[in-house]
Amino acid sequence: MKELIVERNRYFDSVFLMRISSELEKLSGVTQAVVAMATPINVENLMKSGFELRIQDEAIRPADLIIAIDAESSEAAACVHDQLAKLLAGGTGDEASPSAGASPTSLDAALAADPDINLALISVPGIHATREARKALHRGLHVMLFSDNVTVKDEIALKDDAINRGLLMMGPDCGTAILNGAALGFANACRSGSIGIVGASGTGIQEISSLVHQLGGGISQAIGTGGRDLSADVDGRMTRFGIEALGCNPDTNVIVVVSKTPSPTVADKVLASLAATGKPGVVHFIGGQAAQLSDKLETTGTLADAALAAVVKSGNGVPEVSHPAGHPSPIPTPTATSSTGVSADSETPKQLATITGRVAGFYCGGTLCQEAWNILTQAGIDVSSNVAGDKRKKIHPETEVAGHVVWDLGDDAFTVGKPHPMIEPSLRDSRVAQAGADPTVGVILADCVIGYGAHENPAASLAEAALRAIDAARKDGRRLIVVASVTGTDQDPQNLHHQRKILEVAGITVAPSNAAAARWVVHGMKGGIS
């Protein structure tokens, strides 16, 4: 039995609602439970899933709460309602926190409680986000705007306002930053150092900052800008402002810029801004090529190469870094060099010397998925994806694909009312397990992103899914290879080395970086082609 309820003007943070949805679906007799804000895409996807609204579509607003339940019985549905009431009232465990009862309910109340606050992290419906962000800027606060559904016009106005005030305006849709050692949103625990990052890509920042840490370097600041910043309309406003800020920061010796493919004219402006700082710079535009642009400035072909180039330029790390026995190191080897003359990959494992069958990739990080698609495609492998840069290879979630494919499972179409797979990786893991029963699949690619905000033990659930897939293939007389990488550090709550070990014990081949995993598969695919 399915039911859908809309509660008027009842706003909750989307991450909070994702966690609640995950808790509700664990209840006995519950097939599906979605608790989300009534944004157009959420409503549309629920309608496609067979839920019916009791009121007219046009009467629903993004500030309304939408609750969709598919339960086996009325008793199970009643349990969902009871548990939902407790969770929305704060019954997720946070109520035990000493500060939970004293949380301010407005910006003014927060500033009154602590006048030294200098940053506001905003997560409200898009229709209110601009007003709240402007209010924070006018009070002299830097802003990290997690909210999406903010118009381009409003984004430009907010960023211009911030720049005029000498403030950061990170977002909209910014989920990652590290400022003065504080990890904000989905970020990793990295040592402090001399490498600054400006990124229009959350998982891009995470992969680079984590690899910098693994290579022995450290992060001064990591400034998120929001995914649209390097579009032709937004013109790289906050990226260029962030570069200028890091150029003036005495603790930053090397500046890294990372983004999905930018507008060509904006890319030129970003490179000019970077050169103007006079500091060594590294740029990685997803899908771009490695090139030495000057004695101080270079572009790289992968996120891993960007991290390595930055550490080399900083003069710290690489030679001193050590890794526990049995764990691959991102230390350079002779293959696939960056323009520094060294590589962030390690030698392809012997078990991947030859791969037959098709590639199926399942990713939590959109940038990591896009990087894998680019590496496979540039090697001449015909791959489809929902993040493909080639429109001819762009697919949608409902598309049935017979050939090689890599999926970004964090796409909105997959996560309506569901936790993002970095928070709850069951969506990825179920697909990994199912792929084991597909006789055409020869290799599975996956990422595992840890750090603040991520699942407490994503490797364990991925390992369980991989074991099921490998066992299903073995029983069918087939060889199935699972290749993964872990984005994170040894200082993250989940611990990088612990997560890698869990995957290795399950028979997963663990690469030192996302790029290395894709390159290893390319090597195996080429070896398997007669």
N, C-alpha and C positions, 0 to 999 in steps of 0.2 A: 504494500500500500504506500502510495506517495502523497505527500502533502507539502504545500508551499505557503509560507506565511510571510507577510510584510509588516514590519513594525516601523511606524512613522518616526522620522527625525531621531533616530537612535544610533549615534555614531560610535564606532570602536576602531582602534588601530587594526590595520589589515593583518599584520603579523600575529597579533593577539587572537584574531578570529581564525586564522589558519591553524593555530595550535588547538583552539577549541574544537574545530572541525575534526582534527586528528583524534582528539580524545573521545569525541562522540562516536566515531566510527569503530572504536574498539569495543563498544557495548554489544552485548549478545543480541542477535536478531536484527542488527542494523546493517543494511546493505550500503547505504550512502547517507551521509549527513553533511550538509553544506551550510555554513554560517558565514555570510559575507555582506559587504555593502552592495546596495542595489545599483551598481554601475551598469551602463548599457550592455557591456560585454558579458558581465556576470548574468544578467537577466536573459540575454540571448542564448547563452550556452546552457542555462538551466532549462529553458524552453525546448532546446534541441534534445535535451536529455529526457524529455517526457513529462516535465513538471508543468502544471497549469496554474495561471494566476487567477485570483478571485476578483481582481480589480483591473481596470484598464491600464494598459502598458504606459500610456502617456501620464498617468497619475503617479507613477513611481519616480522617485528622485534618488540621486546617488547618496544622499544623506540618510536614506532609509535602510534599515537592516532587513536582509532577506534570509529566511530560514527554510531550507529544503530538506525533507526527511523521506527516505525510502526504507521502510521497516517491514519485517515479516509479519508483524501482528500489531494490534492496537496497544497491547501491553508493552511491546518493545518501543513503540513510538512514545508512549507515556513516560517511559524511563528516560528517553532522550530529552523530553521537555523538562523533566525534573532536574536532570544533570545539567542541562543548558542553563537553567535559571541559576544554579549554584556557580557555574563557571563564569557567567557574565557578571555575577556579583563579586567575583574575585576569588573563586575557589580553585585556582590553578596552582596553588602552592605559594604564590607571591605574598599572600596575606600574612605569612609567617615572618616576613622581612620586617626588621625594626622600623624601617622608614616608610612602610607601606601606608600606614594610617596618616602620615604627615605629608603626603605628596601634594604639591600645589596644583590647583586646578586652572590657573591662568598664568600668563606671562608676568603680569604685574605681581602676582602672589609669589612666583618663583624669585623674581628680583628682590622682592621685599625680604624673603627668607635668606637670600644669599646675594648681596650686591656685587660680589666679585664674579658672578656668572658672565661669561663673554661669548657664549654660543648657544643658539637655540636649535634643537633638532625638532623639526615639524613634520607631523604625520596626521593630516586632517583631510577631509574630502577636497578634491581639486577645486570645487567652487569656493571654498573658504581659504585655500592654501595661500593664494596671492596676498590676501589681506593680512593673514597672520605673519607671513614672511616680511611684508613691508613694515608691519608693526615692530617686529624684532630688529630690523635694520635701522629703523628710526630711533631705537633705543640703544644703538651702538653695538648690536650683537652680530657676530658672524652667524650665518644660517646654513644648516644642512637640511635641505628640503627633500624628505623621503617621499612625499606625496607625488602622484602623477596626475594626469588629466588637467594639467595647467597649460593654458594656451601659449603658443610661441610668442605672441605679442606680449603677454604678461611676463614670460621668462626674460625676454629682452629688457623690458622695463625694470624688472627686479635686479637684473645683473648690472644695468647701467647705474641704478640707484646705489647698489652696493659698491661698485667701483669708485663712484664719486665720493663715497664715504670711507674708502680704503678698507672695505670689508669683503670677506668671502661670501659668495652666494652659491652654494654647492647644490645643484639640482635645477629643476625638479627631477624626480625619479633618481636621486642619488642615494646609494645604499652602502658606500664604503669610503672611509677616510681614516687617517691616522694623524692626529694633530697633537703636537707636544707630548708624544708618547701615549696618548689616549686613543684606543681603538674604538671607532664609531661605526655602528651598523654591523654589516658582515665584514669583519676584518680579522687579521691575524696578529698574534703576539710576536712582534719583531723587536730585536735589539735596536737601540738608538744608534745612529751613525750619521754619515755625511751625504747620503743619497736621498734626494727629494724626488717625489713622483707627482705628476699631474695627470689625471686619467679621466677619460669619458667612458670608462669601462670598469665596473665593479670587480668582476672576477679577473680582469686583466691586471688591475692593481694588486689583487690578492696573489696571483701567480708570481708576478714580478717581485713584490715585497717579500714573499716567502722564500723565493729562490735566492734573493739577495742575502737574506738571513742565513740560509743553508750554506751559502758560499763564504760566509764569514763577514759580510758587510752589514750595514745597518741603515735604518731609515731616519731621516731628519723630520720630514713631513710627507704625508701622502694626501693630496687634495683631490677629491672627487668633483666632477663638474656637471654630471648629468649627461645622459647619452646623446642629447641633441646639440650639445655645445659646439661641436665642429661641423654642424650643418651650415649650408650657405646662408640661411636666415639668421641664425644666432651668431655666426661669424667668429666662433672661437673666443668669445668675449672672456669667459672665466678661465679658459685654458691659458690665454695670453696674459691675463692678470695674475694667474697663479705662477706662471713662469717668471714674470717680473718680480713677484714677491719672493720666490726662491732665489732669484738672482741677487736680491738684496739681503738674503738671510745668511749671516756669517757661518751658521752651522751646516750649510748645504754647499758641497763642493762639486757635485755632479747632479744634473737634472735629467730625469727620464719623463718622456711624454708617451702615453699609450691611449689608443683610441681605435674604435672600429673605423672602417674606411671613411675618411673625411671628404668634404668638398675640396677639389684641387686648389682653388684659390685660397681657401682657409688653411689648407696644409702649408702653402707657401708662406702665409702670414705667421703661422706657428713656428716654422723653421727660422724665419727671420727674427722672431722674438727670442727664440732660444739662442741664436747666434749673438744677438745684441747683449746678452748677459755676460758674455766673455768666459762663461764657465763651460767645462766639458758637458756635452749633451748627447743623449741617446733617444731616438724616436722609434717607436714601433706602431705602425698603422697595420691593423690586421689585414693580411693578404698582401702586404707590401714586400719589397725586395730589400736585401742588404746593400748598403752603399756607403762609401766614405765620402762625406760631403765637404769636409774640411779637416784640418788637423785636430779639431776638437769635437766635431759634430758628425754623427753617423746614424744611419737607419739600420734596423735589423729585420731579419726575416721571421723571427719567432719571439714569443714572450721570454723564453728561456735565454735566448741569445741577448736580449735586451738586458736582462738581469746580470748576465755574465759580463757584458761590455761595461755596464755601470760599475760593477765591482772592480774590474780591471782599471778603469779610469780613476776610481777613487783611491787606488793604491793600497786598499785594504782587502783582507779576506783571502780568497782562493788558495794561496800556498799553505796557509795555516789551518784551513778547515778540515775537520775529521768527521768520520761517520762510523757508527757502530758496525761491527763485523756483520756481513751478510746484507748490508743495505747499499744500494747503488748510489754512487756519488755524482753530482752534477759537474764534477771537475772535467775540464776539457779532454777530449780524445781527438784523434786525427780526422774524424768524420764530420761532414757538414759544418764548415767553419763560418763564423761570423766575420765581419770586416776587421775585427781585432786580431784575426788569425787563429782564434781558438774557438772551440765549440762547447755548447752547454749540454750536448748529448753524450751518452756513453755507448759502448759497443753493443750491437744488436745481439741479444741472447741466442744461443744455438737453437733453442726450441722454436724460434721464430724464423729460422733460415728459409723455410718453405711453408707458405700458407695457401691452402686451396679453399674454395667456397667464397661466399660473399661476406663483406664487412657489415656489421650492424653496430652502430655506436649510440650510446645512451648517456646523455650529459645533463648535469645539474646546472653547470655554468654556461651561459650563452656564448660568451667570448671564447671559452675553451672549446666549445663545439665548433664555432666558426673557424678557429685556428686549425682544428683537426680537418675540417672540410677543405680548407685551403691547402694544407700540406698534401692531402691525398689527391686533390684535384691537380695541383701543380706537378705532381708526379705522374700524371697521365691516367689516373684511375677515375672512372666515371662514377661520381657519387652524387646522390640527391640529398637535400636537407631542407628543413624549414628555415635555416639561416644562410642558405646558399647565396653567394654573391652574384651568381649567374641566374638570371630570371628563368632560364630554361630548365634549371635544376632545382628551382624553388618549389617546395611541396607543402601541403597543409596536413594537419594531424589526421584527417580522415582519409588521406591518400594511401592506397595500397601500393607498396613498392616492392618490385621483384629483384632489383639490383642492389648495389651497395648503397647504404643509407646511414646518415648520422642525425640524431634527433636532439634538439635543445628542448628538454622536458620542462624547463622553467618558463617556456612561452605561455602567454596569458591563456591560450586555448586549452592548455593542459591543467592550469592551476586555478580555474574558477572555483572559488570557495574551498580550495584545497591548499594545504601547506605547500610552499615552494619546496622542490625536492632537496634543496640544501637544508631545509628545516626538518622535513620528513621524507626520506629517500625511498619510500615504499613504491612510488610510481616508477622510478628508475629500476628498482630491484625486481619488480614483477615482470617488467619487460625483459630484463636480463634472463630471468628464469625461463620465461616463455620462449626466448630465442634458442634455448638448448634443444627444444623439440622440433625446431625448423631444420630439416635436412640440408637446406641450401646455405645455412650460415656456417662459416668456417672460423671466423674470429669475431669476438665481441670487444669493443672499445668502451671504456667508461672512465669518468672522473670521480674523484672523492674529495670533496672540499670540506675542510675542517676550519675551526676558528670560532670566534665569538659570533653568536647568533645561529651557528650551524647545529646539526643534529649531534647529540652527545656521543654517538659511536657509529658513524655512517659506514665504517669498514666492516663491522660485524654483519650488518644486514646485506651489504653487497657480497660479502664472502659466502653467506648462506645461499643467496640467489645464484652465485657462480657455481657453487658445489652442486646445486640442483641441475643447472644447465649442463655442466660437464658430465654429470652422471647420466643424464638423459641421452646425451650424445654417445657416451661410451656404451650404454646398453643397446644403442642402435648401430653399433659397430663403427661409429664415426669419431674423429679427433676434433675437439673443439678447444680453441685457445681463447683465453680471456686476458686482455691487457688493460691495465689501469695505471693511473698516477694519483698521487695524493698532493693536494695543494694545501700547504700549512707548514707549521714549524714545531720544533720540539718543545716550545714554550706554550703552545696552544693547549687548552684544557683537554683535548682529545689525544694529544701527543703524536707528532708525526711518525716517530719510529714505531710506536705501539700500533698505530693504524696500518702502517706498511706490513708489519709482521703478521697481523691478522689476515691480510689479503694473501700474503705469500703462503701461509699455512694452508689456505684453501685452494692452492694451486694456481692462483692468479699471478701472471707475470707483471711485476711492478716496475714501472719506468721512473726515472728521476725527475721527469717533467712531462707536462701534457704534450709538448712538441715531440719529445723523445718517444713517447708511446705511439704517436701517429707515424713518426719516421720509421720506427721498428716495424710497424705493420706494412708500410710501403716496401721496406726491404724484403719482408717475407712474401708479399704479394708479387713482387718482381721476380723473386726466386721461384715462385710457383707458376709463373707464366712461361709456357714453352715457346 
